[in-house]
Amino acid sequence: MSPLLALVSSLCWGLADFTGGLATRRVGAIRVICVTYPVGMVLLIILALAVIPGTIDASVLGWSVFVGVFGLAAMFPLYAALALGPMGIVSPLTALGGALVPVVVGILRGETVTALTVGGMILAIAAVILVSREPGPHRRVTPKALILSGAAGLLIGLYLTGMGVAPETSGIWVATLGRAVGSGILVVVAVVLLARKGTASWRPFPWRLAVMTGMVDALANGLFQLAAQSGELVVVAVISCLYPAATLLLAHWVLRERMTRVQGLGVALALGAAIALSV
């Protein structure tokens, strides 16, 4: 069940990246995040109270603050790196960096790593790199973009690790309260934006895309925490980093963006990695 939850989490993150990317093209990243975070918080609260029960104690509160701070902090270098590009390098670096930290933590905690798991990890790394290859000439990656990508990956990894090592009895409360912490910070950001630029900077706003992004992203976070509680953090983290493949497929199906043979091979490898890590 744990690998399946991780795979669905990865698919949700891929969808959230797709819809969030479309919304960001219209009004910018910070405005979109100011909406997606609170929307996701509301959904997670409903799920935590009515569907997935869990307990809250001092440890859960501590991990929630950890998750909330690092999760929000990751957004800023991530979007800065994506703006500098090229995305074909930034995307796999952040995805793999996000998986690296929880994998290392899982190994240090004594989780078992079989030969099949290692093989699945290798396939996953290759898949993420291949699906992120963009056709045509590429811009050279700058040292600043590399540093920002590495920083974003590290922060995402810490964020995922915080959810992964949270008490098993917490349900999805770490993801939920962590989102609340981030939302509280973003309320301040939104007020500052409104004071400086007024409501005109929010119109026209892609509300449907932003709300959908917030809900799907929140669902991905909750599923990741459940997957990590019921399985090996090493495996869950690697499966979850396959989300660029889902984003690529959505761009191909919905926006009719051309998929190269190399990217198609990456999607196939992602499927193979998911199967290998699920066995």
N, C-alpha and C positions, 0 to 999 in steps of 0.2 A: 504493500500500500504506500509506503514512504516514497519509493521512486516514482510512482504514479502521481502522487501529490506534487512532487518536485517538478515533474514534467508539465503538469497543468499550470503550476506556478510560473514556469518558464514561458509557456504559451501566453499566459496573461501579461507577463512583463513585455513580451514581444508586441502584443496588441496595444498595450499602454504606450510603448515607445512610438508606435505607428500613429495612433490618434493624438498623442501628445505632440509629436513632431508636426502634424498638420495644424494643430492649434497654435503652436509656437511660431510657425511661419507667418501667422496673421497678426499676433499682438506681442510677441516676445515671451521669453521663458519665465521671467519672474511673475508676470501677471497670471500666466497659466498656472504656475505652481501655487500661487495665492488662492486659487480656486480648487485645484485638484486635492491639495492636502486636507482642507476642512471637509470636503465631500467624502474623501476616503475615510476620514476619522468617524464621520457619522455612520457610514456603512459598517465599519469594524465594531463600533459600539453596539449596534443592533445585533450583529452576529455574536459578539462576546456575551451579551446578556441573554439572548433568546435561543441561540443555536449551539454554540460551543462553550459550555461552562468551564470556568477556571477559577483559581484562587489568586488573590492579590495579597502579597506580603511585602516586607521591606526589600527583599531581594528582587522581586518583580518590579517594584518602583525604581530601584537603582538601575536595573537593566533597561527599563523604559526610558529613563533620562539619557542613558548612554546611547541607546538606539535612536532616540529623537534628535539628539545633537549631531551625531555622526551621519545619520541619514540625510538630514537637511544640509549639513556642511558639504556633503558629496555633490550636491546639485550644482554648486557654483563653479568649481573647477571642471566639472563634467561639461557644462554648457559652454564654458570659456574655451575648452579644448575642442569641442565640436565646431565652434565658430572659427577657430584657427585652421582646423582640418589638417590633412585630409581625413574624412570620416572613415575611410577604408583602413586607416591605421588606428585612429582614436577609438573606434568602436570595439575592436577585438582587444586592445590593450586594457580598456576599462572593464570589459566583461571578464577577461582572464584574471586581471588584478583583483576583481571582486571575488573570484572563486579561490584565489591563492591563499588569502588569509584564513578563511574557515577550513580549508584543506589542511593547512599547517597546524592549526589549532586542533582539528580532529585527530591528526596523527599523534600529536603530543599528548592527547588525552587517552591514547592507547587503542584507537579504533583500528580494526583489521583492514588491511589493504591487500587484496588478492591480486594475482596476475591478471585476471579478467578486469578487475577494477582499474589497474594501471593501463591496460589496453584501452578501456573505455575513456580514460582521461586523455590519452594520446589522440584518440579519434575526436574527442570533443575540442581539444586545442586546435587540431587541423581544421575541423568544421567551422569554428568561429572565425579563423583567419580567412578561409576560402570564401565564406558567404559575405564577408566584409570587403572583398576585392571589388573595386569599382571599375567598370569598363572605361577605355579611353586613357588619355594621358593623365598622370598623377602629379599633384603638387608635392614638392618636397616637404617633409615634415620638419618643423622647426624645433629647436631644443625646448622652447617654451611650451609648445604643444605636447611634447613628450613628457615634460615635467608635470604639466597639468593633468595629462592622462594617467600618469602614475599616481598622482595625488588622489584623483577621483577614484581610481581602482582600489587604492589602499583604504580610503574612507568607506567605500561601498562594502569592502571586505570586512571592516570592523563592524559596520552596521549589520551585515548578515550574520556575523559571528555572535553578536549580542543577542539576536533572536534565536540563534541555534543552540546556545548554551544556557538559555533561560530555563528555569525550573519546569519540569514536565507537567506539573500540575497547574501551570499558569494558563493553559489554553492558548488563546491568542491575545492575552492582555498586554504582553510586552509590545507586540506590533501595534495594538490599539492605543495604549497610553503613549508609546513613542510617537505615533502620529499626532496625538494631542499636543505633545511638547513642541513638535515642529510647527503645528498649526498656530500655537500661541505666539511663537516667534514671528510667523508670517503675518499674523494680524497686525503686528507693529509695522512690518514692512508695507503692508497694504495701506495703512493709515498714512504713512509717510508719502507714499506714491500719490494718494488722493490729495493730500495737502499741497504737494508740489505741482502736480499736473492736472488736478481736477478729474471729474468723472468722464470728461471727453476722451481721456487716454484709454478708457475701458470700452469705448464704443466705436464700431460694432465689435462685440466680443463673441467668440465661438463657444457659447455656453454648452451646447450639446456635446461637442468634442471634449471640452474641459471636464464636464461632469462624468462622461463615460471614461475618460482617462483616470480620473480620481477613483472611481469605483473599481475598475479593473486592476489598477495598480495596488489598491488596498487589498483586494482579494488575493493578489499574488503574494503580498507580504504575509497575510494570514496563513495561506497554504504553505508557504516556505517554513514558517514557524512550526506548524503541525508536522510537516515532513521531517524536520530536523529532530523533533521530539520523539518520533516513532522510528527513526532510522539512523544511519550513519551520516554524520555531518559532512564527511569527506565526499560521499556519493551524492548527497543532496545538493551540495554547493556546485559540483561539477555539472550536474544535470541542469541546474538553474541558470548556468552561464550560457546555455544554448539559445537564449532568447533572440539573438540577432537573426537566426534562421527564420523564426516566425515573422519578424518584422519584414524580412526580405520577401517572403512568400506573400504577405499581405500587400506589399508595394507592387508586386508582380500581378496579383489578381485584381486589386482594386484600382490602382493607378496605372495599370498596364505598363509598368516599368520593365524594361528588358532584363531578363535574367541570363547571364552568361553560362557557358558550360561549366566553367570553374565554380561559379556560385551554385549551380545545380549539384555538382559533386559535393560541395560543402553541405548542402541540405541532406544529401544521402548519407554523408558521414555523420551528421548530427543524429539522424535516425538510428544509425548503427551504434553510435555512442550511447544513446538512450537505452537501446536494447541491452547492450553489454553491461551497463551499469545497473540495469534492473534485475539481472539474473542473480 
